[in-house]
Amino acid sequence: MVRRVARYIIIALLAVAAGVCAWAWTPDLPRAGLESRYASPPSRFVEVEGVRLHLRDTGPRADAPSDGGQSRTAVLLLHGFGSSLHTWEDWAGHLQDSRRVVRLDLPGFGLTGPDPSADYSDARAVVILTALLDRLGLAQADVIGSSMGGRIAWRFAAERPERVRRLVLMAPDGFASEGRPYGEAAELPLAMRLLPYTLPMPLLRPGLAAAYADPAALREDVLQRYRDMLLAPGVRTAILDRVRTAILERPEPFLHRIAVPVLLLWGEQDRMVPAAHAADYARDLPDSRTVVLPGIGHVPMEERPQEALAALVSFLDGER
């Protein structure tokens, strides 16, 4: 009798475990379907440094006859970790009225997907961005980077100063923090190692909602887009490759070399990279100003795009 009960218990536990695995198992989505949904015009794909980049390049060209000479310096938009070019949709819609706007899925994310070299270092990002500007015929751009994209942006500005007119850093990554020291690769927690196999929506939602001051601002369609982009072929494995190989370098030597005007743009209620971190950058940048947006979190361009855009445009237009 005892053996029979034990056998039933084991069978029940195995059935529960199988059910959990079936619920959690999340394969990559087919590329064709994702491109059909998320890469309609003006999206296009260009090969740069061996990477098939998904980008959108909109707005007037300086040499366009219809431009009348009114277009301003082109804008290059760099998204944050786990995001895609779609995060800039509201801003791009406004900026492209008078500027050429270039945004891309950075290698390892979105519909760009994995870099065949498996090199996700900031140095590699600088090479790719330089080659992209060359490919697009852009001698210079105003560069705007969010979070991880902010770190790539300041590294690019330091190493390619002739290619940057103005720099906007939105809650940029870069300084060491607890568990992430300089000169060492991060250790992957067990839960993150499971990323290539699972991505249940109930687990994804809280992580993304934390990027907003008001979690209710995370719309269902935006949540679905983030999940779909993470399920693009090879993206989750590329994310692990990035984290495994990322070595944080001290930012001060790079920041000291940035002579162009810099806007530090932060959400007051940013829980990912608190606004107090703006002082770290202001201390080491030769020419910067800080704008803190009240009632906004880590992704101002998604949560309250128009309020954040006003500060951005004022800076790009040369107002101090």
Beta strands, then each sheet from edge to edge (+ up, - down):
strand 1: 43-48
strand 2: 51-58
strand 3: 72-78
strand 4: 99-104
strand 5: 141-146
strand 6: 164-170
strand 7: 262-267
strand 8: 288-293
sheet 1: 1+ 2- 4+ 3+ 5+ 6+ 7+ 8+
end
